[in-house]
Structure formats: structure tokens, C-alpha cells
Amino acid sequence: MLERHIVNSNSCYILFCGERLNRTAHVILGVGISIFIISRLFSPLQAFQIPFIVLGGGIGSIFPDLDRKRGHRKILHNIFSMFFFSMLFFMASLYLKIPLIIPVSFFLGYVSHLLGDMMTYRGVALLYPFKSNYYRSPLVIGRSEDLGVNLLGIVLGVILMFFGITGLK
């Protein structure tokens, strides 16, 4: 089954294939950035906080890709959607008495997703629906499906998790 999937896929690497590799890189980078920044804001990081950060950062880091079927890198890949859904999640957390570290890490995961996609050739429509222009960072490292781009995101995410969890500076 896996062998057939690998043969039929255009952008397959090792055991991760195309979109899955991209999603994995987004999650690891989003969680890494969330753990690192939150560990700096609320030092030292408590062990019980880590699952909450992983949950929020993980969801936030893949949430923008819910627009894959319609207007990908537009509808949810802009700062207005980022703030709207982060505030919605924050208000729901207050109402449901969910630890606030979850919506904070959701926001950080969302930010990491947009920043990661801005480092690709395509970029993101940051000001959509007011402007449809795609914006890229000054440092463009490749296409979102490139193995090197995804491995860089994964390695950076793991390093940030390590520094965040261990408290090293």
C-alpha cells in the first residue's frame, strides 16, 4: 500500500509524501516556536504546560491550510484571518475556562505558518481581501513542497523546542 502511494506521488520523500511532509514541517515549526516564545514569556516552563502548548501550536500551525480547497494562501493566509480566529479562540477559551496558554500558542502557530509560507516563492496574500498581492520574505528558500525547505522547518522547530524546554538561552 505504501509502496503504491510512493510510486504514484510526484513529490514523495522518505516516508513522508508531499502534503504530509509540508504539514509535518508546519506543525513541528509551529510547536517549536510556541514552546520557545512561551518559555521566554513564562520562564521557567512547567511540564504540565507543554501538552497545552503542543495542542494550541499544532492546531494553529495547520489551521491556515483549511483554505486548500478554495483560495489557498488567501482566505486563511492573511493577517485579518489570523487575528480574527485567534481572538475567537481566545474568547472561547475565556468562556469555556480553557487555559489561556492554548490560544496564545494557537496564535504563535498561526504566525509561524504564515512566516513559513512567506519564505516560499509563492508567498501569501497577507492583506487579502483588501489586496490580492502575494508577499514574500526577503529570504526565499524554495517551494513549499521542497524536501530541503521542509527539513529546515523541522530541524529549526526541534531546536526551538529543545531550547524552550531545557531553558537554555
VOLOVO-649700 format. One record per residue: x, z, y of N, C-alpha, C in turn; residue in three letters. Coordinates in Angstrom, 1 decimal. Each point is the difference from the previous one (the first is absolute). Layout:
[rec [X Z Y] [X Z Y] [X Z Y] "Ala"]
...
END
This chain:
[rec [0.8 0.0 -1.2] [-0.8 0.0 1.2] [0.9 0.0 1.3] "Met"]
[rec [0.9 0.9 0.0] [0.9 0.1 1.2] [0.8 -1.3 0.1] "Leu"]
[rec [0.5 -0.5 -1.2] [0.8 -1.2 0.0] [-0.8 -1.2 0.6] "Glu"]
[rec [-1.3 -0.1 -0.4] [-0.8 -1.1 0.5] [-0.1 0.2 1.5] "Arg"]
[rec [-0.2 1.2 0.5] [-0.2 0.2 1.4] [1.3 -0.4 0.8] "His"]
[rec [1.1 0.4 -0.6] [1.3 -0.4 0.6] [0.2 -1.5 0.1] "Ile"]
[rec [-0.3 -0.7 -1.1] [0.2 -1.4 0.0] [-1.0 -0.7 1.0] "Val"]
[rec [-1.2 0.5 0.2] [-1.0 -0.6 0.9] [0.2 0.3 1.5] "Asn"]
[rec [0.8 1.0 0.3] [0.2 0.5 1.4] [1.1 -0.8 0.7] "Ser"]
[rec [-0.3 -0.4 1.2] [1.0 -0.7 0.8] [1.1 1.0 0.6] "Asn"]
[rec [-0.4 1.2 0.3] [0.9 0.9 0.6] [0.1 1.3 -0.8] "Ser"]
[rec [0.6 -0.1 -1.2] [0.1 1.2 -0.8] [1.5 0.5 -0.1] "Cys"]
[rec [0.1 1.3 0.0] [1.4 0.6 -0.1] [-0.1 1.2 -0.9] "Tyr"]
[rec [0.9 0.0 -0.9] [0.1 1.1 -1.0] [-1.3 0.3 -0.6] "Ile"]
[rec [-0.6 1.2 0.1] [-1.3 0.3 -0.5] [-1.1 0.0 1.1] "Leu"]
[rec [0.4 0.0 1.3] [-0.9 -0.1 1.1] [-0.2 -1.5 0.3] "Phe"]
[rec [-1.3 -0.3 0.3] [-0.2 -1.4 0.3] [-0.6 -0.1 1.4] "Cys"]
[rec [0.6 -0.9 0.8] [-0.5 -0.4 1.3] [-0.7 1.1 0.8] "Gly"]
[rec [-1.3 0.0 0.0] [-0.8 0.9 0.8] [0.2 1.4 -0.4] "Glu"]
[rec [0.2 0.3 -1.3] [0.2 1.4 -0.5] [1.3 0.5 0.6] "Arg"]
[rec [1.1 -0.8 0.0] [1.2 0.4 0.6] [-0.1 0.3 1.4] "Leu"]
[rec [-0.7 -0.8 0.8] [-0.3 0.2 1.4] [-0.7 1.3 0.2] "Asn"]
[rec [-1.0 0.2 -0.8] [-0.8 1.3 0.1] [0.8 1.2 -0.3] "Arg"]
[rec [0.8 -0.1 -1.0] [0.9 1.1 -0.4] [1.0 0.3 1.1] "Thr"]
[rec [0.6 -1.0 0.6] [0.9 0.2 1.1] [-0.7 0.6 1.2] "Ala"]
[rec [-1.2 -0.4 0.3] [-0.8 0.6 1.1] [-0.3 1.5 -0.2] "His"]
[rec [-0.4 0.3 -1.2] [-0.3 1.4 -0.4] [1.2 0.9 0.1] "Val"]
[rec [1.1 -0.5 -0.6] [1.2 0.9 0.0] [0.6 0.1 1.4] "Ile"]
[rec [0.0 -1.0 0.8] [0.5 0.1 1.3] [-1.0 0.9 0.9] "Leu"]
[rec [-1.3 -0.2 -0.2] [-1.0 0.8 0.8] [0.1 1.5 -0.4] "Gly"]
[rec [0.1 0.3 -1.3] [0.2 1.4 -0.4] [1.3 0.5 0.5] "Val"]
[rec [1.1 -0.8 -0.1] [1.3 0.5 0.5] [0.0 0.3 1.4] "Gly"]
[rec [-0.6 -0.9 0.8] [0.0 0.2 1.5] [-0.9 1.3 0.3] "Ile"]
[rec [-1.1 0.1 -0.7] [-0.9 1.1 0.2] [0.7 1.4 -0.3] "Ser"]
[rec [0.6 0.0 -1.2] [0.7 1.3 -0.4] [1.1 0.3 1.0] "Ile"]
[rec [0.8 -1.0 0.4] [1.1 0.2 0.9] [-0.4 0.5 1.4] "Phe"]
[rec [-1.0 -0.7 0.6] [-0.5 0.4 1.3] [-0.7 1.4 0.0] "Ile"]
[rec [-0.8 0.2 -1.0] [-0.8 1.2 -0.1] [1.0 1.2 -0.3] "Ile"]
[rec [1.0 -0.3 -0.8] [1.0 1.1 -0.2] [0.8 0.4 1.3] "Ser"]
[rec [0.1 -1.0 0.9] [0.7 0.3 1.2] [-0.9 0.7 1.0] "Arg"]
[rec [-1.3 -0.3 -0.1] [-1.0 0.7 0.9] [-0.4 1.4 -0.4] "Leu"]
[rec [-0.1 0.2 -1.4] [-0.4 1.3 -0.5] [1.1 0.5 -1.0] "Phe"]
[rec [1.2 0.2 0.6] [1.1 0.4 -0.9] [-0.1 1.4 -0.3] "Ser"]
[rec [0.4 0.5 -1.1] [0.3 -0.8 -1.2] [-1.3 -0.4 -0.7] "Pro"]
[rec [0.0 -1.1 -0.7] [-1.1 -0.6 -0.8] [-0.3 0.9 -1.2] "Leu"]
[rec [-1.3 0.4 -0.1] [-0.4 0.8 -1.2] [-0.3 -0.8 -1.1] "Gln"]
[rec [0.3 0.4 -1.3] [-0.3 -0.8 -1.2] [-1.4 -0.4 -0.1] "Ala"]
[rec [-1.0 0.9 0.4] [-1.4 -0.3 -0.2] [-0.4 -1.1 1.0] "Phe"]
[rec [0.7 -0.3 1.0] [-0.4 -1.0 1.0] [0.4 -1.4 -0.5] "Gln"]
[rec [0.9 -0.1 -0.9] [0.5 -1.4 -0.5] [-1.1 -0.8 -0.6] "Ile"]
[rec [-0.9 0.5 -0.9] [-1.0 -0.8 -0.6] [-1.0 -0.5 1.1] "Pro"]
[rec [-0.3 0.8 1.0] [-0.9 -0.4 1.1] [0.7 -1.2 0.8] "Phe"]
[rec [1.3 0.1 0.3] [0.7 -1.0 0.7] [0.0 -1.3 -0.8] "Ile"]
[rec [0.3 0.1 -1.3] [0.0 -1.1 -0.9] [-1.3 -0.7 0.0] "Val"]
[rec [-1.1 0.8 0.0] [-1.4 -0.6 0.0] [-0.3 -0.7 1.3] "Leu"]
[rec [0.2 0.6 1.1] [-0.3 -0.6 1.3] [0.9 -1.1 0.3] "Gly"]
[rec [1.3 0.2 -0.2] [1.0 -1.1 0.3] [-0.2 -1.2 -0.9] "Gly"]
[rec [-0.3 0.3 -1.3] [-0.2 -1.1 -0.9] [-1.3 -0.9 0.3] "Gly"]
[rec [-1.1 0.7 0.3] [-1.2 -0.7 0.4] [0.2 -0.7 1.3] "Ile"]
[rec [0.6 0.6 1.0] [0.3 -0.6 1.3] [0.9 -1.2 -0.1] "Gly"]
[rec [0.9 0.0 -0.9] [1.0 -1.1 -0.2] [-0.6 -1.2 -0.6] "Ser"]
[rec [-1.1 0.1 -0.8] [-0.6 -1.2 -0.6] [-1.3 -0.4 0.7] "Ile"]
[rec [-0.6 0.9 0.8] [-1.3 -0.2 0.6] [-0.1 -1.3 0.8] "Phe"]
[rec [1.1 -0.4 0.8] [-0.1 -1.2 0.7] [-0.2 -1.3 -0.8] "Pro"]
[rec [0.4 0.1 -1.3] [-0.1 -1.2 -0.8] [-1.4 -0.2 -0.6] "Asp"]
[rec [-1.0 0.9 0.4] [-1.4 -0.2 -0.4] [-0.5 -1.3 0.7] "Leu"]
[rec [0.7 -0.5 1.0] [-0.5 -1.2 0.6] [0.6 -1.3 -0.6] "Asp"]
[rec [0.5 0.1 -1.2] [0.6 -1.1 -0.7] [-1.0 -1.2 -0.2] "Arg"]
[rec [-1.2 0.3 -0.3] [-1.0 -1.1 -0.2] [-0.4 -0.7 1.3] "Lys"]
[rec [0.0 0.7 1.1] [-0.5 -0.6 1.3] [0.9 0.4 1.1] "Arg"]
[rec [0.6 -1.0 0.6] [0.8 0.3 1.2] [1.2 0.9 -0.3] "Gly"]
[rec [0.7 -0.3 -1.1] [1.2 0.9 -0.3] [1.0 0.0 1.1] "His"]
[rec [0.5 1.2 0.3] [0.9 0.3 1.1] [-0.6 -0.1 1.3] "Arg"]
[rec [-1.3 0.1 0.1] [-0.8 0.0 1.3] [-0.9 1.1 0.0] "Lys"]
[rec [-1.1 0.0 -0.8] [-1.1 1.0 0.1] [0.5 1.4 -0.1] "Ile"]
[rec [0.9 0.3 -0.9] [0.5 1.4 -0.2] [1.5 0.2 0.4] "Leu"]
[rec [0.6 -1.1 0.3] [1.4 0.0 0.4] [0.2 0.0 1.5] "His"]
[rec [-0.7 0.9 0.7] [0.2 0.1 1.4] [-0.1 1.4 0.5] "Asn"]
[rec [0.4 0.3 1.2] [0.1 1.4 0.5] [-1.4 0.6 0.2] "Ile"]
[rec [-1.0 -0.9 0.3] [-1.3 0.6 0.2] [-0.6 0.5 -1.3] "Phe"]
[rec [0.1 -0.8 -1.1] [-0.5 0.5 -1.3] [0.8 1.2 -0.5] "Ser"]
[rec [1.3 0.0 0.3] [0.8 1.1 -0.4] [-0.5 1.3 0.6] "Met"]
[rec [-0.2 0.0 1.4] [-0.5 1.2 0.6] [-1.4 0.3 -0.3] "Phe"]
[rec [-0.9 -1.0 -0.2] [-1.4 0.2 -0.3] [-0.1 0.7 -1.4] "Phe"]
[rec [0.7 -0.5 -1.0] [-0.2 0.5 -1.3] [0.8 1.4 -0.2] "Phe"]
[rec [1.1 0.1 0.7] [0.7 1.3 0.0] [-0.8 1.1 0.7] "Ser"]
[rec [-0.7 -0.3 1.1] [-0.9 1.0 0.7] [-1.2 0.3 -0.9] "Met"]
[rec [-0.5 -1.1 -0.6] [-1.2 0.2 -0.9] [0.4 1.0 -1.2] "Leu"]
[rec [1.1 -0.3 -0.6] [0.5 0.9 -1.0] [0.3 1.4 0.4] "Phe"]
[rec [0.6 0.1 1.2] [0.2 1.3 0.6] [-1.3 0.8 0.2] "Phe"]
[rec [-1.0 -0.7 0.6] [-1.2 0.7 0.3] [-0.7 0.4 -1.3] "Met"]
[rec [0.0 -0.9 -1.0] [-0.6 0.3 -1.3] [0.8 1.2 -0.7] "Ala"]
[rec [1.3 0.1 0.2] [0.7 1.1 -0.5] [-0.4 1.3 0.6] "Ser"]
[rec [-0.2 0.0 1.4] [-0.5 1.2 0.6] [-1.3 0.4 -0.5] "Leu"]
[rec [-0.9 -1.0 -0.1] [-1.4 0.3 -0.5] [0.0 0.5 -1.4] "Tyr"]
[rec [0.8 -0.6 -0.9] [0.0 0.4 -1.4] [1.1 1.1 -0.3] "Leu"]
[rec [0.6 0.5 1.0] [1.0 1.0 -0.1] [1.2 -0.4 -1.0] "Lys"]
[rec [0.4 -1.2 0.1] [1.1 -0.6 -0.7] [1.3 0.4 0.8] "Ile"]
[rec [1.1 0.3 -0.7] [1.2 0.3 0.7] [0.4 -1.1 1.0] "Pro"]
[rec [0.3 0.3 1.2] [0.3 -1.0 1.0] [1.3 -0.8 -0.2] "Leu"]
[rec [0.8 0.5 -0.9] [1.2 -0.7 -0.4] [-0.3 -1.3 -0.7] "Ile"]
[rec [-1.2 -0.1 -0.6] [-0.4 -1.3 -0.6] [-0.3 -1.1 1.0] "Ile"]
[rec [-0.8 0.2 1.0] [-0.2 -1.0 1.0] [1.3 -0.3 0.8] "Pro"]
[rec [0.8 1.0 0.2] [1.3 -0.3 0.8] [0.9 -0.9 -0.9] "Val"]
[rec [0.0 0.3 -1.3] [0.9 -0.9 -0.8] [-0.7 -1.4 -0.3] "Ser"]
[rec [-1.4 0.0 0.1] [-0.7 -1.3 -0.1] [0.5 -0.9 1.2] "Phe"]
[rec [0.0 0.6 1.2] [0.4 -0.7 1.2] [1.4 -0.5 -0.1] "Phe"]
[rec [0.9 0.9 -0.5] [1.4 -0.4 -0.1] [0.2 -1.1 -1.1] "Leu"]
[rec [-0.8 0.1 -1.0] [0.1 -1.1 -1.1] [-0.5 -1.3 0.6] "Gly"]
[rec [-1.1 0.0 0.8] [-0.5 -1.2 0.7] [1.0 -0.6 0.9] "Tyr"]
[rec [0.6 0.9 0.8] [1.1 -0.5 0.9] [1.1 -0.6 -0.7] "Val"]
[rec [0.4 0.6 -1.1] [1.1 -0.6 -0.8] [-0.3 -1.4 -0.6] "Ser"]
[rec [-1.3 -0.1 -0.4] [-0.4 -1.3 -0.5] [0.1 -1.1 1.1] "His"]
[rec [-0.5 0.3 1.2] [0.0 -1.0 1.1] [1.5 -0.3 0.3] "Leu"]
[rec [0.8 1.0 0.1] [1.4 -0.2 0.4] [0.7 -0.8 -1.1] "Leu"]
[rec [-0.3 0.3 -1.3] [0.6 -0.8 -1.1] [-0.4 -1.5 0.1] "Gly"]
[rec [-1.3 -0.2 0.2] [-0.5 -1.4 0.1] [0.6 -0.7 1.3] "Asp"]
[rec [0.3 0.8 1.0] [0.5 -0.7 1.2] [1.5 -0.4 -0.2] "Met"]
[rec [0.6 0.5 -1.1] [1.4 -0.4 -0.3] [0.0 -1.3 -0.9] "Met"]
[rec [-1.2 -0.6 -0.2] [0.0 -1.2 -0.8] [-0.2 -1.2 1.0] "Thr"]
[rec [0.3 -1.2 -0.5] [-0.1 -1.2 0.8] [-1.4 -0.2 0.6] "Tyr"]
[rec [-1.0 0.4 -0.7] [-1.4 -0.2 0.5] [-0.4 1.0 1.1] "Arg"]
[rec [0.4 1.2 -0.2] [-0.3 1.0 1.0] [-1.5 0.5 -0.1] "Gly"]
[rec [-0.5 0.7 1.0] [-1.4 0.4 0.0] [-0.7 -0.2 1.3] "Val"]
[rec [-1.3 -0.2 0.0] [-0.7 -0.2 1.2] [-0.4 1.4 0.6] "Ala"]
[rec [1.0 0.6 0.6] [-0.1 1.4 0.5] [-1.1 0.2 1.0] "Leu"]
[rec [-0.4 -1.0 0.8] [-1.0 0.2 1.0] [-1.3 -0.7 -0.3] "Leu"]
[rec [-0.2 -0.3 -1.3] [-1.2 -0.6 -0.4] [-1.1 1.0 0.2] "Tyr"]
[rec [-1.2 -0.3 0.4] [-0.7 -1.3 0.3] [0.2 -0.5 1.4] "Pro"]
[rec [0.8 0.6 0.8] [0.2 -0.4 1.4] [1.0 -1.2 0.1] "Phe"]
[rec [1.0 0.0 -0.9] [1.0 -1.0 -0.1] [0.2 -0.3 -1.4] "Lys"]
[rec [0.1 -1.3 -0.4] [0.3 -0.3 -1.4] [1.4 -0.3 -0.2] "Ser"]
[rec [0.9 0.2 1.0] [1.4 -0.2 -0.2] [0.6 0.9 -1.1] "Asn"]
[rec [0.9 -0.5 -0.7] [0.7 0.8 -1.0] [1.3 0.5 0.6] "Tyr"]
[rec [0.3 1.3 -0.2] [1.2 0.6 0.6] [0.9 0.4 -1.2] "Tyr"]
[rec [1.3 -0.2 0.3] [1.0 0.4 -1.0] [1.0 0.9 0.7] "Arg"]
[rec [0.7 0.8 -0.8] [1.0 0.9 0.6] [1.2 -0.9 0.3] "Ser"]
[rec [0.9 0.5 0.8] [1.3 -0.8 0.3] [0.8 -0.2 -1.3] "Pro"]
[rec [-0.2 0.9 -1.0] [0.7 -0.1 -1.2] [-0.9 -0.5 -1.1] "Leu"]
[rec [0.1 -1.3 -0.3] [-0.9 -0.6 -1.0] [0.9 -0.2 -1.2] "Val"]
[rec [-0.4 0.6 -1.2] [0.8 0.0 -1.2] [-0.5 -0.9 -1.1] "Ile"]
[rec [-1.1 -0.7 0.2] [-0.4 -1.0 -1.1] [-1.5 0.0 -0.1] "Gly"]
[rec [-0.5 -0.5 -1.2] [-1.4 -0.1 -0.2] [-0.5 1.2 -0.8] "Arg"]
[rec [-1.2 0.3 0.1] [-0.6 1.3 -0.6] [0.2 -0.1 -1.5] "Ser"]
[rec [0.0 -1.1 -0.6] [0.1 -0.1 -1.5] [1.5 -0.1 -0.5] "Glu"]
[rec [1.0 0.0 0.9] [1.4 -0.1 -0.4] [0.4 1.3 -0.7] "Asp"]
[rec [0.7 -0.2 -1.1] [0.5 1.2 -0.7] [0.9 0.9 0.8] "Leu"]
[rec [0.9 -0.6 0.8] [0.9 0.8 0.9] [-0.7 0.8 1.0] "Gly"]
[rec [-1.0 -0.6 0.6] [-0.8 0.7 1.0] [-0.7 1.2 -0.6] "Val"]
[rec [-0.6 -0.2 -1.2] [-0.7 1.1 -0.6] [0.9 1.1 -0.6] "Asn"]
[rec [1.1 -0.4 -0.5] [1.0 1.0 -0.5] [0.6 0.8 1.2] "Leu"]
[rec [0.2 -0.6 1.1] [0.4 0.7 1.2] [-1.0 1.1 0.4] "Leu"]
[rec [-1.3 -0.4 0.0] [-1.1 1.0 0.3] [0.0 1.1 -1.0] "Gly"]
[rec [0.2 -0.3 -1.2] [0.0 1.0 -1.1] [1.2 1.0 0.2] "Ile"]
[rec [1.1 -0.6 0.1] [1.3 0.9 0.2] [-0.1 0.8 1.2] "Val"]
[rec [-0.4 -0.6 1.2] [-0.2 0.8 1.2] [-1.0 1.1 -0.2] "Leu"]
[rec [-1.1 -0.3 -0.6] [-1.0 1.0 -0.3] [0.5 1.2 -0.8] "Gly"]
[rec [0.7 -0.3 -1.1] [0.6 1.0 -0.8] [1.0 0.9 0.7] "Val"]
[rec [0.8 -0.6 0.8] [1.0 0.7 0.8] [-0.7 0.9 1.0] "Ile"]
[rec [-1.1 -0.5 0.7] [-0.7 0.9 0.9] [-0.7 1.1 -0.7] "Leu"]
[rec [-0.5 -0.2 -1.2] [-0.7 1.1 -0.8] [1.1 1.0 -0.3] "Met"]
[rec [1.1 -0.4 -0.4] [1.1 0.9 -0.4] [0.4 0.9 1.2] "Phe"]
[rec [0.2 -0.6 1.1] [0.4 0.8 1.2] [-1.1 0.8 0.5] "Phe"]
[rec [-1.3 -0.4 -0.1] [-1.1 0.8 0.4] [-0.2 1.2 -0.9] "Gly"]
[rec [0.1 -0.2 -1.3] [-0.3 1.0 -1.0] [1.1 1.1 0.0] "Ile"]
[rec [1.3 -0.5 0.0] [1.1 0.9 0.0] [0.3 0.7 1.3] "Thr"]
[rec [-0.5 -0.6 1.1] [0.2 0.6 1.3] [1.4 -0.4 0.6] "Gly"]
[rec [0.7 -0.9 -0.7] [1.3 -0.5 0.6] [-0.2 -0.8 1.2] "Leu"]
[rec [0.9 0.1 0.9] [-0.1 -0.7 1.3] [0.9 -1.2 0.1] "Lys"]
END
